Amino acid sequence: MPLVNISILKGKSPEYIKAVADGINSAVIETMAFPDDDRYQIIHELDQHCLQFQERSEDRVMMHLTMRAGRSNKAKQAFYAKVAENLSADPGIKPENILITIVENHDIDWSFRDGIAQFVV
C-alpha cells in the first residue's frame, strides 16, 4: 500500500505498461519500505488530449499516490528520484515528463475488504 493511480497515453504495449507499473512499484518498496506484496495500482490509458501536461507532447506519465501518513520528506524525495530513474531506464520516459503527487491520510481511511478498517481493529 499505497494506492497508486497511474495515467499514461493510450495505445502502449503490455510490456510498456508493465515496465511503468513495475518501475513505480519497485521505487515504492525500495524508498518507502512498503512490503513486497503490497501492490495496489490502477492504470488509466488516456488519449493525448486527455492527458494534458503543460506543453509536453512527448511520452508522459502522471501518478497520484494515496497512502497512510508518516513517511519522511527524504523518503518521498528518494521515491521521486527513483521513479524518474526507473522509468527513464525502462520504458524510456524522460524524467521531465513524470508528474507525481502524494496525498496522505490516516489508518481509519482504509478498508481492504469485508467492510472493516483493518488498521484500526
Secondary structure, 3 states (H helix, E strand, C coil): CCEEEEEEECCCCHHHHHHHHHHHHHHHHHHHCCCCCCCEEEEEEECHHHCCCCCCCCCCEEEEEEEECCCCHHHHHHHHHHHHHHHHHCCCCCHHHEEEEEEEECHHHCCCECCECHHHC
